[in-house]
Amino acid sequence: MKSWCKTLLACGLSLGLLSACSSSDVEEEPISPLPEIEASVFPEVSWSASVGNGVGDYYSRLRPAVRYDKLYVADRYGEVTAFDEKTGEKVWSQDFSSAFKDNILAKNKGAKLAAGVTAARNKVFIGGESGILGALDAETGETLWSVIAGGELLSAPSVGEDLVVVNTSSGTLEAFNVDDGEKQWSYESKLPNLTLRGTGSASFESGGFFVGTADGKIAVVIKNNGQAAWEQAIYTPKGGNEFTRMADIDMKPLIIGENLYAVSFNGNLVSMEVRTGRVVWTRKYSSFHELADSGVSLFLVDDHSRIYSVDRRSGLESWSNTELTNRNLTSAAVFKDYIVVGDFEGYLHFINKSTGALVGRIQVDGSGLFSQPLVEGDNIYVQTRDGKVARITLP
């Protein structure tokens, strides 16, 4: 499969678009072999468990969540499990598909969970491709309420005070009361003819939800009324066809102090003022991954799995690493003095965050890592495509 086609497959684009990947005039770019390294860190699996049947080969952004001394994990088919964070012992497990009895649409389409897990307000929030959004009791796993949103849910719900909001595949940001699921408002953005399969979660700050759109904009939506305070394009789509004009922002805007950072597919990495949306600086990068940060550095995995460190004050590049090109890397996460990323063969790689050098790795299993590693204190939690969840530590 051609290099850019592999990227589209990872994004979950439509089969119709993927069929164009067989064209013989696209130059093949190989997957980087596992590089040899001089390891200086030696990660270990301190405990692991299995949750349902995982996500298989489907597009998914399911990711564990840690809160209330528990690790919450979900699989595609409706199983949601809570583990004791310290021991790995199972606390409760629920089949969320039991909520479908009151939702005929969801029942007919099945669980197909792809959004979550989000733990907040003593609840666990999850969503799926059927549009179902549910809230479970964080202590018992009991389903408290479920509703059907106006489109597929492909990114984690976001909680701001008494609202939980979801960014749907139909281009709407929808808000629901966290206690009973009653819909509060809906904000609609323009949906281009062709988009990546995916959405980004919203960030909540100072009474507003900051969200990226499929047409390359950041919008801030006021919590109290669902109206936009401002919208700002971070990239203006260009080109003579729909593919070259794709400019999706499929990541959660990163807010640090008075600035917001975001990146788009086929587009730019930008720094913006939170208050006004004014663009401070812009640099040419293409990504659908989450940004990570440490100190004055931003860490970015682009759409070909190349990794960059960028000074967030100026946008100047500090280092780049191309040793893992086309290995379908996850978004990066910061862990102590390292950047950690997972790949399609189930390896978790440790990268020196100052130099970009590969300094360690561990294979969790062969089914592959697909979502951003979760860092919580001295622990890293990862979820594999086959449903294994593991806690990684450094001795």
Summary of the structure (lengths in Angstrom):
residues: 395
radius of gyration: 19.9
end to end distance: 39.4
largest distance: 55.9
contacts: 1392
relative contact order: 0.13
helix: 8%
strand: 43%
